[in-house]
Amino acid sequence: MADILAENLSGKAVMGSDGTELGMLYNITMNLKSGELRDLVVEPHEGELAPSQSSFDTDEDGHFRVPVGRVQAIKDYIVVQR
């Protein structure tokens, strides 16, 4: 996958590999010591996909935490394996 600046990802829509829209990219977490990216923090669209309908963990604010290893493509959408 080509290198992409994080600022270019801000607010990008996140979609599951099955075509389900998960929401918008809210933030990215990383390991501060190693610099390794950990999770995409995705703000779900209101009323469209309940956390119980997703296989992803959620944080205290209801954002999905998608491991970066599940990212399959980044173009118009960020596509993640579901």
N, C-alpha and C positions, 0 to 999 in steps of 0.2 A: 504494500500500500504506500502511496506517495506521502511525503511529509505535508502536513497541513497545520497552519497556525491555529492555536486554540481560539483566538479572537474571531476567526472566520467561522467557527462552529457555533458561536453564541446565538441562541434563539433558533437554531436549526431544528426542524421537525424530526422526530425519531419514529421509525416504523419497524414493526416486527417482520421477519422473513415471510410470514404468512399474510402480509398485507395489512395487518392491524395497526392503526395509528396509536402509538403509545403516549405521545405528548411532545413537548418542546424541551430541548436541552437546557437545563437550568445551570448546571455547574459540572466540573470534573474534579474528582478527588485523586490525590497522588500520595505516594510515600515520600515524605520530605527528605529522608536520608538518602534514598537511592534515586529519587526522581522518577520512579516507575509509576505510570498511571494505573489507577485502581478501578474506579467506577465512573460511569456517566450518571449524573443525577438528573432525572427526567421529571419535569412537572407534567402530570397527566392532564389531559383536557377534561374540564369539569363535566361530570355526568356521563362520559363516554366509556371509560374502562375503569372499573373498580379494582382496587388493589387485590381483592380476592380472586379476580379473573386473570391475574398475572402470575407468572412463576418467579417474578423478581421480588427481592426484599424491598421493603420501604423504610424510609427514615421517619423521624417523629413528626415531620410536616406532611407526610403522605407522598413524598417524591419516590419514584422508583429508583433503585440503585442497580444499574446494569453493569456487570463486569466488562471491562474494555476488551477482554478476550472474546466476547460474543459479538463484537462489531464485525460485520461482514463487508460493508461498503459505505462510502461517504460520497454522495453526489448531491442531488436535490434534497434527499433525505439521508439521515444516518440509519442504515439498515442493520438490525441486530437479530441474532438467532434467538428464536423463542422456544 
